[in-house]
């Protein structure tokens, strides 16, 4: 049984074995470790609230569980509802429930908010704290690894979890056709052109210094024998670099910054959608709305300046 489930719920909890089976099936279906970890946390919280047998699960305890989350943001409540809904659907499919209680539970509506891209100057400041694009020869490999990892997320518009999961085999560094295959949500794979020459040079330097010809691109141990660097470790290291630089940037804002720069440069919504791996163009369209909002602010500022100078 999953050690976290066993520790927090105990082997004897009526839902413990079922949660473990559910998470195992998620892993077999290709769900990322990040997704499984999020589902596990949400479902453990639900199981702590509902201590009955799975066959007795109805809409009432689900409503009560969600009611206790009223102080959370709509996005957080929606995620927790989705975890319970996925588990209930799995239980019905495996004849552990005769009916899905989530059919009686209203969905949680979340208003779409505009992304918050980081300023290019702030991103550059954090990256320079790690090392320059022309690093010293005595720079430790983990420092060079971190610079390449975070710059990969930035120049590719990739999720940090996607970058942590990259393998050397995902790279194709043939001259004038450099690209990388990024494995995204739901088992999707997209090809992203590596069109920043300075970044490509740094990437090749990292591969040469590390001596990697196959396997995880960003490894947890500096001797190169470890597995992929985890998202949690990458997130912690990024926060440390941001603190050193005196800049507050969430790691996901690297992706937003890249998308916004593409929109500002006149790249089409469809091209940006494919590069970022969005399932729907509606999600990508938010960056265009952000661009419009920035433009409106600039127009208003210009008008205020004109009014002041004309008095």
LINDA-V720545 format. One record per residue. N is the residue number from 1. SS is DSSP state (A for helix, B for strand, O for the rest). PHI is phi in radians with two decimals (none if undefined). BURIAL is + if it has 16 or more other C-alpha atoms within 10 Angstrom, else -. Layout:
((N/SS/PHI/BURIAL) (N/SS/PHI/BURIAL))
This chain:
((1/O/none/-) (2/O/-0.92/-) (3/A/-1.11/-) (4/A/-1.23/-) (5/A/-1.09/+) (6/A/-1.10/-) (7/A/-1.25/-) (8/A/-1.55/-) (9/O/-1.91/+) (10/O/1.59/-) (11/O/-1.09/-) (12/O/-1.50/-) (13/O/-1.11/+) (14/O/-0.99/+) (15/O/-1.74/+) (16/A/-1.00/+) (17/A/-1.11/+) (18/A/-1.18/+) (19/A/-1.11/+) (20/A/-1.10/+) (21/A/-1.13/-) (22/A/-1.08/+) (23/A/-1.15/+) (24/A/-1.11/-) (25/A/-1.14/-) (26/A/-1.07/+) (27/A/-1.11/-) (28/A/-1.15/-) (29/O/-1.45/-) (30/O/1.67/-) (31/O/-1.12/+) (32/O/-1.21/+) (33/A/-1.06/-) (34/A/-1.10/-) (35/A/-1.13/-) (36/A/-1.12/+) (37/A/-1.14/-) (38/A/-1.15/-) (39/A/-1.08/+) (40/A/-1.04/+) (41/A/-1.08/+) (42/A/-1.16/+) (43/A/-1.33/+) (44/A/-1.12/+) (45/A/-1.09/-) (46/A/-1.16/+) (47/A/-1.12/+) (48/A/-1.15/-) (49/A/-1.44/-) (50/O/-2.00/+) (51/O/-1.76/+) (52/O/-1.61/-) (53/O/-1.10/-) (54/A/-1.07/+) (55/A/-1.12/-) (56/A/-1.63/-) (57/O/-1.18/+) (58/O/-2.30/+) (59/A/-1.21/-) (60/A/-1.03/-) (61/A/-1.17/+) (62/A/-1.18/+) (63/A/-1.06/+) (64/A/-1.11/-) (65/A/-1.09/+) (66/A/-1.17/+) (67/A/-1.12/-) (68/O/-1.24/-) (69/O/-1.74/-) (70/O/-1.01/-) (71/O/-1.41/-) (72/O/-1.39/-) (73/O/-1.20/-) (74/A/-0.97/-) (75/A/-1.13/-) (76/A/-1.19/+) (77/A/-1.16/+) (78/A/-1.13/+) (79/A/-1.13/-) (80/A/-1.20/+) (81/A/-1.12/+) (82/A/-1.10/+) (83/A/-1.12/+) (84/A/-1.14/+) (85/A/-1.10/+) (86/A/-1.14/-) (87/A/-1.14/+) (88/A/-1.13/+) (89/A/-1.10/+) (90/A/-1.07/+) (91/A/-1.11/+) (92/A/-1.13/-) (93/A/-1.12/-) (94/O/-1.75/-) (95/O/1.04/-) (96/O/-1.65/+) (97/O/-2.31/+) (98/O/-1.42/-) (99/O/-2.53/+) (100/O/-1.53/+) (101/A/-1.16/+) (102/A/-1.23/+) (103/A/-1.11/-) (104/A/-1.78/-) (105/O/-1.88/-) (106/O/-1.12/-) (107/O/-1.28/-) (108/O/-1.70/+) (109/O/-1.49/-) (110/O/-2.15/-) (111/O/-1.25/-) (112/O/-1.29/-) (113/O/-1.77/-) (114/O/-1.26/-) (115/O/-1.12/+) (116/O/-1.99/+) (117/O/-1.28/+) (118/O/-1.43/+) (119/O/-1.22/+) (120/A/-0.99/-) (121/A/-1.12/-) (122/A/-1.21/+) (123/A/-1.07/+) (124/A/-1.07/-) (125/A/-1.14/+) (126/A/-1.19/+) (127/A/-1.06/+) (128/A/-1.21/-) (129/A/-1.14/-) (130/A/-1.20/+) (131/O/-3.07/+) (132/O/-1.48/-) (133/O/-1.28/+) (134/O/-2.11/-) (135/O/-1.20/+) (136/O/-1.13/-) (137/O/-1.20/-) (138/O/-1.61/-) (139/O/-1.13/-) (140/O/-1.02/-) (141/A/-1.08/+) (142/A/-1.18/+) (143/A/-1.20/-) (144/A/-1.12/+) (145/A/-1.01/+) (146/A/-1.14/+) (147/A/-1.06/+) (148/A/-1.18/+) (149/A/-1.05/+) (150/A/-1.25/+) (151/A/-1.25/+) (152/A/-1.08/+) (153/A/-1.05/+) (154/A/-1.29/+) (155/A/-1.34/+) (156/A/-1.80/+) (157/O/1.10/+) (158/O/-1.72/+) (159/O/-1.24/+) (160/A/-1.05/+) (161/A/-1.13/+) (162/A/-1.17/-) (163/A/-1.18/+) (164/A/-1.07/+) (165/O/-1.57/+) (166/O/-1.24/+) (167/B/-2.03/+) (168/A/-0.99/-) (169/A/-1.15/-) (170/A/-1.38/+) (171/B/-1.61/+) (172/B/-2.30/-) (173/O/-1.91/-) (174/O/-1.14/-) (175/O/-0.95/-) (176/O/1.21/-) (177/O/-2.46/-) (178/O/-1.16/+) (179/B/-2.70/+) (180/B/-2.39/+) (181/B/-1.65/+) (182/B/-1.90/+) (183/B/-1.59/+) (184/O/-1.80/+) (185/A/-1.17/+) (186/A/1.14/-) (187/A/1.35/-) (188/O/-1.28/-) (189/B/-2.29/-) (190/B/-2.23/-) (191/B/-1.79/+) (192/B/-2.06/+) (193/B/-1.23/+) (194/O/-1.67/+) (195/O/-1.82/-) (196/O/-1.84/-) (197/A/-1.11/-) (198/A/-1.11/-) (199/A/-1.13/+) (200/A/-1.05/+) (201/A/-1.08/-) (202/A/-1.15/+) (203/A/-1.07/+) (204/A/-1.12/-) (205/A/-1.10/+) (206/A/-1.06/+) (207/A/-1.10/+) (208/A/-1.16/-) (209/A/-1.19/-) (210/A/-1.33/+) (211/O/1.32/-) (212/O/-1.46/-) (213/O/-2.13/-) (214/O/-2.86/-) (215/O/1.61/+) (216/B/-0.97/+) (217/O/-1.31/+) (218/O/-2.06/+) (219/B/-1.78/+) (220/O/-1.24/+) (221/O/-1.92/-) (222/O/-1.31/-) (223/O/-1.46/-) (224/O/1.42/+) (225/O/-1.76/-) (226/O/-1.48/-) (227/O/-1.45/-) (228/B/-1.05/+) (229/O/-1.08/+) (230/O/-1.30/+) (231/A/-1.04/+) (232/A/-1.07/-) (233/A/-1.16/-) (234/A/-1.11/+) (235/A/-1.08/+) (236/A/-1.11/-) (237/A/-1.15/-) (238/A/-1.09/+) (239/A/-1.07/+) (240/A/-1.14/-) (241/A/-1.14/+) (242/A/-1.09/+) (243/A/-1.10/-) (244/A/-1.11/-) (245/A/-1.39/+) (246/O/1.24/-) (247/O/-2.22/-) (248/O/-1.82/-) (249/O/-2.35/+) (250/O/-1.25/-) (251/O/-1.05/+) (252/O/-1.28/+) (253/A/-1.23/+) (254/A/-1.08/+) (255/A/-1.13/+) (256/A/-1.09/+) (257/A/-1.09/+) (258/A/-1.10/+) (259/A/-1.07/+) (260/A/-1.13/+) (261/A/-1.09/+) (262/A/-1.14/+) (263/A/-1.09/+) (264/A/-1.11/-) (265/O/-1.47/-) (266/O/1.59/-) (267/O/-1.22/-) (268/O/-1.16/-) (269/A/-1.00/+) (270/A/-1.12/-) (271/A/-1.15/-) (272/A/-1.17/+) (273/A/-1.02/+) (274/A/-1.15/+) (275/A/-1.16/+) (276/A/-1.49/+) (277/O/1.39/+) (278/O/-1.24/-) (279/O/-1.27/-) (280/O/-2.20/-) (281/A/-1.19/-) (282/A/-1.06/-) (283/A/-1.14/-) (284/A/-1.15/+) (285/A/-1.04/+) (286/A/-1.04/+) (287/A/-1.23/+) (288/A/-1.19/+) (289/A/-1.11/-) (290/A/-1.11/+) (291/A/-1.07/+) (292/A/-1.10/-) (293/A/-1.14/-) (294/A/-1.11/-) (295/A/-1.10/-) (296/A/-1.04/-) (297/A/-1.12/-) (298/A/-1.15/-) (299/A/-1.12/-) (300/A/-1.10/-) (301/A/-1.11/-) (302/A/-1.12/-) (303/A/-1.15/-) (304/A/-1.12/-) (305/A/-1.13/-) (306/A/-1.12/-) (307/A/-1.13/-) (308/A/-1.18/-) (309/A/-1.32/-) (310/O/-1.57/-) (311/O/-1.32/-))
